[in-house]
Amino acid sequence: MLTKTQTAFYKKNGYLAVENVLTMDEVEELRRVTDEFVEKSRSVTQHTDVFDLEPGHTPEAPRLRRLKNPAHHHPVYDRAMRHDRILDLIAQLIGPSIRQNGHKLNMKSAGYGSPVEWHQDWAFYPHTNDDLLAVGVCLDDMRLDNGCLLVIPGSHKGPIYNHHQNGVFVGGIADPRFNPDRERVVPVEVKAGGISLHHVRMLHGSAPNVSNAPRRLLLFQYCAIDAWPLTGVSDWKAFNDCIMRGEPTHQPRLVPVPVRIPLPPAERGGSIYEVQTLMEQPVFRKKAG
């Protein structure tokens, strides 16, 4: 369980790192299954509903950037998403009734793993309240040199920045008010088996992997059951099938939080990586180039 100091840190700063949440046996199983999916990606030459590919991906040298919806494709990922130790920690931060609202496995291979530009998850999926967070399960040691999560402490209490460019959603901050060079950027370094947690309104991103070590991060999004997506619920059964703990409710909890709607949608879809390629002023890709 989290200590009072840890919960206070999360509420103040909007993020937290917790070591030794999964056993190394559990981590090794996740790595093994992930390696199997990398091998399967050799059979594709373009993005699919399962695979998001790095530039330069070939059957001979597979470069898998993201496994989409991993819990739908293998029970090992699904078990991790429902892991009691993870859910117990989350319950202390957003309450005992928990829904998952998304999952993916981001992979930064040694020497070339793609960056993720500065953004706020809240810009992608605003809800009726902001009791939402993302958990990153580290399959490898997550370090600064291999592209760890970068955050700006306390930014979860600030504004929701514009993620639109020329009137179209681009999945990254395109707002002149935001200058990361003027902010206190903190790397969230966690060992394999540990997790990172960050609030849905947290300003965050990650740089390319410039090391000789991989950085594979299994990401689960969770929210309080009474947080409802402002873009609507199209399938009641599917919505409730995402409940991890608790019972369905017809009563969303409304909280006056700042909101921007991600419409009109991005002109390129598939993943945040593809959406962000449209940004005219990227931070990490510009530095890398």
C-alpha positions in Angstrom: 0.0 0.0 0.0 1.1 3.6 -0.5 2.3 5.5 2.5 0.7 8.9 3.5 3.9 10.5 2.2 3.5 8.9 -1.2 -0.2 9.8 -1.6 0.6 13.4 -0.5 3.4 13.5 -3.1 1.1 12.4 -5.9 -1.6 14.9 -4.9 0.9 17.7 -4.9 3.0 16.8 -7.9 0.7 14.7 -10.1 3.0 11.7 -10.5 4.6 8.9 -8.5 7.2 6.1 -9.0 6.7 2.8 -7.1 9.4 0.1 -7.2 8.9 -3.7 -6.9 5.2 -3.9 -7.8 5.6 -6.9 -10.0 7.9 -9.9 -9.4 10.8 -10.6 -11.8 9.0 -13.8 -12.8 6.0 -11.7 -13.9 8.3 -9.3 -15.7 10.1 -12.1 -17.5 6.7 -13.5 -18.7 5.7 -10.1 -20.0 9.0 -9.8 -21.8 8.7 -13.3 -23.3 5.2 -12.5 -24.7 6.4 -9.1 -26.0 9.3 -10.7 -27.8 6.7 -13.1 -29.5 4.8 -10.1 -30.8 7.9 -8.4 -32.1 8.6 -11.6 -34.0 5.0 -11.6 -35.4 5.5 -8.0 -36.6 8.0 -9.3 -39.2 4.9 -10.3 -41.2 3.6 -6.8 -41.7 5.0 -3.8 -43.7 2.6 -1.1 -42.5 0.7 -0.1 -39.4 -2.2 -2.4 -38.5 -4.9 -2.6 -35.8 -2.3 -4.5 -33.7 1.1 -3.1 -34.7 2.4 0.4 -34.9 5.8 0.4 -36.6 8.9 2.5 -36.3 10.3 4.1 -39.4 12.7 1.7 -41.0 10.8 -1.4 -39.9 11.5 -4.4 -42.2 10.8 -8.2 -41.9 14.6 -8.7 -41.6 14.9 -6.1 -38.8 11.6 -5.6 -37.1 11.1 -2.3 -35.3 7.8 -2.4 -33.3 7.0 0.9 -31.8 3.7 0.1 -30.2 1.5 -2.9 -29.5 -2.1 -1.6 -29.6 -4.6 -2.8 -27.0 -2.3 -5.6 -25.7 -4.8 -6.9 -23.1 -7.1 -7.8 -26.0 -4.3 -9.9 -27.6 -2.8 -12.0 -24.8 -4.0 -13.0 -21.3 -0.6 -12.1 -19.8 -1.2 -8.5 -20.6 -4.8 -8.7 -19.4 -3.7 -10.2 -16.1 -1.3 -7.4 -15.6 -4.0 -4.8 -16.2 -6.1 -6.5 -13.5 -3.2 -7.1 -11.1 -4.3 -6.6 -7.5 -1.2 -4.9 -6.4 -1.6 -2.3 -9.2 -5.4 -1.8 -8.5 -4.8 -1.6 -4.7 -2.4 1.4 -5.3 -4.8 3.1 -7.8 -7.7 2.7 -5.3 -5.8 4.9 -2.9 -5.6 7.7 -5.4 -8.9 7.7 -7.3 -11.2 5.5 -5.1 -12.2 1.9 -4.9 -14.4 1.8 -8.0 -12.2 1.6 -11.1 -12.6 1.3 -14.8 -9.9 0.9 -17.4 -10.2 3.2 -20.4 -7.3 2.2 -22.6 -4.0 0.2 -22.8 -1.0 0.0 -25.0 2.6 -1.2 -24.9 5.2 1.4 -26.0 8.6 0.1 -27.1 11.7 2.2 -27.5 14.4 -0.1 -29.0 18.0 0.6 -28.3 19.4 3.5 -30.3 16.3 4.7 -32.1 13.1 4.5 -30.0 10.8 7.3 -31.1 10.0 10.2 -28.8 6.6 11.3 -27.6 6.1 15.0 -27.8 4.8 17.0 -24.8 1.1 16.5 -24.2 -1.7 16.0 -21.7 -3.7 12.8 -21.8 -6.7 14.9 -20.8 -6.6 16.5 -24.2 -7.3 13.1 -25.8 -10.1 11.9 -23.6 -11.8 14.5 -21.3 -14.2 13.2 -18.7 -16.8 14.5 -16.3 -14.2 14.6 -13.6 -10.4 14.2 -13.6 -10.0 11.2 -11.3 -8.0 9.5 -14.1 -4.4 8.3 -14.2 -2.0 6.3 -16.3 0.1 3.5 -15.0 3.4 2.5 -16.7 4.6 -1.0 -16.0 8.3 -1.1 -16.6 9.5 -4.2 -18.5 13.0 -2.8 -18.5 14.8 -0.3 -16.3 13.4 3.1 -17.3 16.2 5.6 -17.4 16.9 9.1 -18.7 19.2 7.8 -21.5 16.7 5.2 -22.8 13.7 7.6 -23.0 12.0 7.5 -19.6 8.9 9.4 -18.8 9.4 13.1 -18.3 7.0 15.2 -16.3 6.5 18.7 -15.0 5.5 18.5 -11.4 2.4 20.2 -10.3 1.2 20.8 -13.9 -1.9 18.6 -13.3 -3.3 21.6 -11.4 -2.7 24.0 -14.3 -4.3 24.9 -17.6 -5.2 22.5 -20.4 -3.0 23.6 -23.3 -4.0 23.8 -26.9 -3.3 20.6 -28.7 -4.8 21.9 -32.0 -2.8 23.3 -34.9 -4.6 25.2 -37.7 -7.8 24.2 -36.0 -7.1 20.5 -36.1 -6.1 18.2 -33.3 -2.5 17.1 -33.5 -2.0 15.3 -30.2 0.8 17.5 -28.9 1.0 20.9 -27.4 0.9 23.7 -30.0 0.4 26.5 -27.6 2.7 29.6 -27.3 2.1 29.7 -23.6 4.0 26.5 -23.1 7.8 26.5 -23.2 9.4 23.3 -21.6 12.8 25.1 -21.4 11.3 27.4 -18.8 9.8 24.5 -16.8 11.2 22.2 -14.1 11.3 18.9 -16.1 11.8 15.8 -14.0 12.8 12.3 -15.3 10.8 9.4 -13.8 13.4 6.6 -13.5 12.0 3.3 -12.4 13.5 -0.2 -12.4 12.0 -3.2 -14.2 9.0 -4.5 -12.2 8.2 -1.0 -10.8 5.5 1.3 -12.1 5.1 5.0 -12.8 1.7 6.8 -12.2 0.7 10.1 -13.6 -2.4 12.2 -13.4 -4.5 12.6 -16.6 -3.8 16.4 -16.7 0.0 16.0 -16.2 2.3 17.6 -18.8 4.5 14.8 -19.9 6.5 13.4 -22.8 9.6 11.3 -23.5 12.8 11.7 -25.6 14.3 9.2 -28.0 16.2 6.3 -26.8 19.9 7.1 -27.2 21.2 4.2 -25.1 22.1 0.6 -26.0 19.2 -0.7 -23.8 15.5 -1.1 -24.6 12.7 0.7 -22.8 9.4 -1.3 -23.0 6.6 0.3 -21.1 3.2 -1.3 -20.7 0.6 1.5 -20.2 -2.8 1.1 -18.6 -5.3 4.0 -18.2 -7.7 3.9 -15.3 -10.5 6.1 -14.1 -13.1 6.3 -11.4 -16.3 4.5 -12.5 -18.3 7.8 -12.1 -15.9 9.6 -14.5 -17.7 9.5 -17.9 -16.1 10.4 -21.3 -17.4 13.8 -22.5 -17.3 12.5 -26.1 -20.0 10.0 -25.2 -20.6 6.3 -24.5 -21.6 4.4 -27.7 -21.8 0.9 -26.3 -23.2 0.4 -22.7 -22.1 -3.2 -22.4 -18.6 -2.6 -23.7 -18.3 0.5 -21.4 -19.1 -1.7 -18.4 -17.0 -4.6 -19.5 -14.1 -2.2 -18.8 -14.8 -2.2 -15.0 -12.0 -3.6 -13.0 -13.6 -3.1 -9.6 -17.0 -1.9 -8.5 -20.5 -1.7 -10.1 -21.9 0.2 -13.1 -23.5 3.6 -12.4 -25.9 5.8 -14.4 -24.8 8.8 -12.5 -21.6 10.6 -13.7 -19.9 12.8 -11.2 -19.5 16.4 -12.5 -16.6 18.5 -11.4 -15.7 22.0 -12.8 -12.4 21.2 -14.5 -11.0 22.8 -17.6 -11.7 20.9 -20.8 -10.8 20.9 -24.5 -12.4 18.6 -26.9 -10.1 16.7 -29.4 -12.2 17.7 -32.4 -12.0 18.0 -35.3 -10.0 14.8 -35.2 -6.4 14.5 -36.4 -5.8 14.1 -40.1 -3.6 11.1 -39.4 -4.7 8.4 -36.9 -3.5 5.1 -35.6 -1.4 6.2 -32.7 -0.1 9.3 -30.9 3.1 8.9 -32.9 1.3 9.2 -36.2 -0.9 12.1 -35.0 2.1 14.0 -33.7 4.0 13.8 -37.0 1.7 16.7 -38.1 3.2 19.0 -35.5 5.0 22.0 -37.1 7.1 22.7 -34.0 8.0 19.5 -32.3 10.3 19.6 -29.3 12.0 16.2 -29.2 12.0 15.4 -32.9 13.5 18.8 -33.6 16.3 18.3 -31.1 16.9 14.8 -32.4 17.2 16.1 -35.9 
